[in-house]
């Protein structure tokens, strides 16, 4: 499988990248190397390997969640910008 220039430009458009004409060939080569390597990984023989979940037998140590009231909210808001009603007002990040 190889990536065509049309596909590369489509991927660049989806990624909001502007590629210069001289960069296209380099990106095509890089994409091809990535695809070739993923094919090597996909075709690696793993049928006879033992399943390993982790390298040690440690267990997760969970702690009990305890709600603690934080009294010094003024200290948290001191260095912030866009404070409104004791909360941070953040710019919208999803269109």
C-alpha positions as CSV (number, residue, x, y, z in Angstrom):
1,X,0.0,0.0,0.0
2,X,1.3,3.4,-0.8
3,X,0.0,6.9,-0.2
4,X,-0.7,9.0,-3.3
5,X,0.0,12.7,-3.5
6,X,-3.8,13.4,-3.6
7,X,-4.3,11.4,-0.4
8,X,-1.4,13.2,1.3
9,X,-2.9,16.6,0.4
10,X,-6.2,15.4,1.8
11,X,-4.6,14.3,5.0
12,X,-2.8,17.6,5.2
13,X,-6.1,19.4,4.7
14,X,-7.8,17.4,7.4
15,X,-4.8,18.2,9.7
16,X,-4.9,21.9,8.8
17,X,-1.4,21.7,7.5
18,X,-0.1,23.8,4.6
19,X,2.5,21.9,2.7
20,X,4.9,23.6,0.3
21,X,5.5,21.9,-3.0
22,X,9.1,20.9,-2.1
23,X,7.8,19.2,1.2
24,X,5.3,16.9,-0.5
25,X,7.9,14.4,-1.7
26,X,9.5,14.2,1.8
27,X,6.1,13.7,3.4
28,X,5.3,11.0,0.9
29,X,8.5,9.1,1.7
30,X,7.9,9.5,5.4
31,X,4.4,8.2,5.1
32,X,5.6,5.2,3.0
33,X,8.2,4.4,5.7
34,X,5.5,4.5,8.4
35,X,3.2,2.3,6.4
36,X,6.0,-0.2,5.6
37,X,6.9,-0.4,9.3
38,X,3.3,-1.0,10.3
39,X,3.1,-3.8,7.8
40,X,6.2,-5.4,9.3
41,X,4.6,-5.2,12.7
42,X,1.3,-6.5,11.4
43,X,3.0,-9.5,9.8
44,X,5.2,-10.4,12.8
45,X,4.7,-14.0,13.9
46,X,3.1,-13.8,17.4
47,X,1.2,-17.1,17.5
48,X,3.8,-18.9,19.6
49,X,4.4,-16.1,22.1
50,X,3.2,-16.2,25.7
51,X,0.6,-13.5,26.5
52,X,2.2,-11.0,28.8
53,X,0.0,-8.4,30.5
54,X,2.7,-6.8,32.6
55,X,6.3,-7.5,33.6
56,X,5.6,-7.7,37.3
57,X,2.8,-9.1,39.4
58,X,2.1,-5.9,41.3
59,X,-1.5,-5.0,42.1
60,X,-3.2,-1.7,41.9
61,X,-3.4,0.0,45.2
62,X,-6.5,2.1,45.4
63,X,-7.1,4.8,47.9
64,X,-10.5,5.8,49.2
65,X,-11.7,9.0,47.7
66,X,-12.2,11.6,50.3
67,X,-13.8,15.0,49.5
68,X,-12.0,17.8,51.2
69,X,-13.2,21.4,51.2
70,X,-10.6,23.9,50.0
71,X,-11.0,27.2,51.9
72,X,-8.5,29.5,50.1
73,X,-10.2,29.9,46.8
74,X,-8.9,33.5,46.6
75,X,-5.4,32.2,46.4
76,X,-6.4,30.0,43.5
77,X,-8.0,32.8,41.6
78,X,-5.3,35.4,42.4
79,X,-3.1,34.8,39.3
80,X,-5.9,33.9,36.9
81,X,-7.3,35.9,34.1
82,X,-10.9,36.1,33.0
83,X,-12.3,35.5,36.5
84,X,-16.1,35.7,36.7
85,X,-18.2,34.8,39.8
86,X,-15.2,33.0,41.4
87,X,-14.7,30.8,38.4
88,X,-12.2,30.9,35.5
89,X,-13.8,31.9,32.2
90,X,-12.1,30.0,29.4
91,X,-12.2,30.6,25.7
92,X,-14.3,28.2,23.7
93,X,-12.2,25.5,22.2
94,X,-14.8,23.4,20.3
95,X,-16.3,24.9,17.2
